[in-house]
């Protein structure tokens, strides 16, 4: 173990509050790995909830590990923070994966830890390697060979049935353990499924996503505080999961159905506990402002002395109480996501808000004292034209004028992200725009915005194409990831540090694809049809595929998405088997 790794871990621990230390004696040791930088991982409420859930078990000790680019580039190795132990010391290594590009880091972490990359090459001498997280729930196939088991869905719903199996059989034959894990609802064991496309094993049904029905019965707040996160020294509260809106590009609106809320009383109880440590509270969820009692929650938290921050606010749900809370907390920036510049394209996405509503929301924000607006747009969306892209410039210019009250421009920042089709959504069959056109369109929009004094940032088209391949990929891509790890570290976290770093990483990726005989365009091209099997058909979000196809058809017809009512119905299939007569026309 390197001295640099130990010094780094101790330095991080010295700045944290809420760390859980447990003796290993008689306990099952679990390494909880977030395959990205510490700052990113510690900003994940999901990671913190899992850390707390596992350590709440008396016979389990859970320690955190991160894929820290600066440390690993300097020759360090992935070790846990709490005990500064290598991953090979643990009985279970559990990865929480939020981004497809972190698949590269999963493979890197295993190689650096001396753990065989493929499940089939591991036995009782090695840790059991488990994966979970949003992108693995949607499509685990590109990295499936690395995992002994993949949790499809929410940890709170899967752990109660998984942990007894681990306790009983972790020390026994590996084959017996995997067979038992495959019987746990929501656990996908890749080694027990042959490779290929579509539904394998004859009539074998896919592994169904598991989810929590009652959020109040599980913890929903952060337990660790540190200055070194996106939410420095902030108590994070999860107000809801899933999203009722059904924006057709968004994983949260389909792969995390139904929309579920925590009760106001449960949220306030968690806040009272957390406010003894900090006066800063961050409200988390896919669309925080859609919480049914958002004004009551905000007013109650403000009366308790909390300074509030919001993960996401809808333009059409900016109440006076929300705006006052943002301003009184010392924030002068509001983040909004029109997603597209033209009303036509927003309608196609089912982002049902018009220009007048966008500008009215910005004017109200300016009147409340907010002088800075961040806008999120996507480029390369299905049916997008050059005119649609140019509408981003027009709308942003109008937002800038509205922010200045018509007298001067406020400060507007724009993030431009290429559209990447996601599995388990209505747009899972859509292609990515070809790289040449996407790059040209992005540069034109960026140039026009710069001329208007608007700064831009966002994901590069090259790395978005890599993400697109991984998002819709199959198991053949794992050999590509293996080859990349053998060539040396492809630091996707450094892809934003200049053109040289970006082009170097993309070049290595393309070389690995070529060497393995895999064609990237196969995963990005048009022509995917609803009738053909999909790489991720081994798992199911529980949303009926016919419903997703109907939503795609409704988009083409200019119709809005069918919203999720958040209670039992038979429309999409999550809360009960979808009935053909209930599916929208």
C-alpha angles and dihedrals in degrees: 000000000000122000089226092060093050093047091049093050093048091049091054092047092052089062097047133091123201099033114160117221119189133175114246095221110125093348133117106245116220125185110208105205126195104191096215139063121310092246092055095043095049089052089062112099089192091061091049092049091052091047090054096043094052095045090049086069106090094215096047130078115197124192129181129238130183136195097237110188098202093049097045093046088056090057099267124140132227108268133161120261101224099050102012089231128151118249091247089069093066129088091215130028110194120190121203104201121191102164132045092225088062088071084085089057093048090059092043093051093051093048093048090048091054092243116140108257096225125062090222090062095053129085140168091306091065134065119265105251117214129179134198142153139103101298093044090050089054098043123349097170104100091059100022095112089064094060130074087200137002122210108224105202136356123354095222090061096044104039097068090062098034100051096060089055091051092048092051103039110021091103095045132082111314094227091056091048093051092048091053092047090053088062092059111099110250097019116118114196106196096195090063092057122070118236122261142076132306128003107348129198098045109269095000108138122230122261107266123227113250121215141175116257097193113040092186090068091066135053115269106178137080118262100192127066126195138154092230101079139082085259101045114202090345129142107227118212122191107217098178147351127221124018130253095206100078099210099187099230096049126100093202092060094057113013093050101044138176107057106240129184134199116233119258091240093053092050093049092048090054090046093053090054093047097044089068086071103035140003094219119094126184118199112214134197142103090275110006094181090060090067104123094231099034096134092049090048094048094047092048093049092048090051087055090056097255123154106217136217127179129215094205136003127190116226091227094050102055101130124185090250091055093049093047090050092052093049096043090052089063096254118140097177129078123191120214132174117210086163092199135037099222126065090224093058093043087055090052089054090044089241088143105197127110131216093259091057092048093053093043090054091050092048091052090049090051092049089052090056103264111141101176130062128187115202125197120206135169125220128202095036119166111280091010115152131196087257091054089053092049089053087070088067093047095048093045091052090052091048089052091053092045091052090055094049090244093296104081138355120266120216111278125184122191129203114199116195125179114240113256117190111233128211117247093030131101089254094055089107095050122104128235116248111259113268097243094053093041093051092047092048093048094050092049093052092044092050093049092049093049090054086058093050095255119139118218137196137163146123119321116248090234094057092040087058089053089051090049092055092050093044093057098026135123135214094284087077092066091074087055090053090048092052091049091053090051092050090055136270116326098199104206088176088067094052090104095054098092140306095283094058092045096048093045093055094044091048091054090048093051092047091052091050090051094048091051094046095242121143114215093203090064088073097038103041128103120251101075105144130200090234094061122084116255128221091242097051089109088077131042133204085207090247108126111247089224088060091053090050091050089051089053089052091048089054091054089049092052094248125141123248121271103250125230108246092205093234137078115304137139101234107098100016102243098106094036139345109303114247117219091226090055096053112106119253 
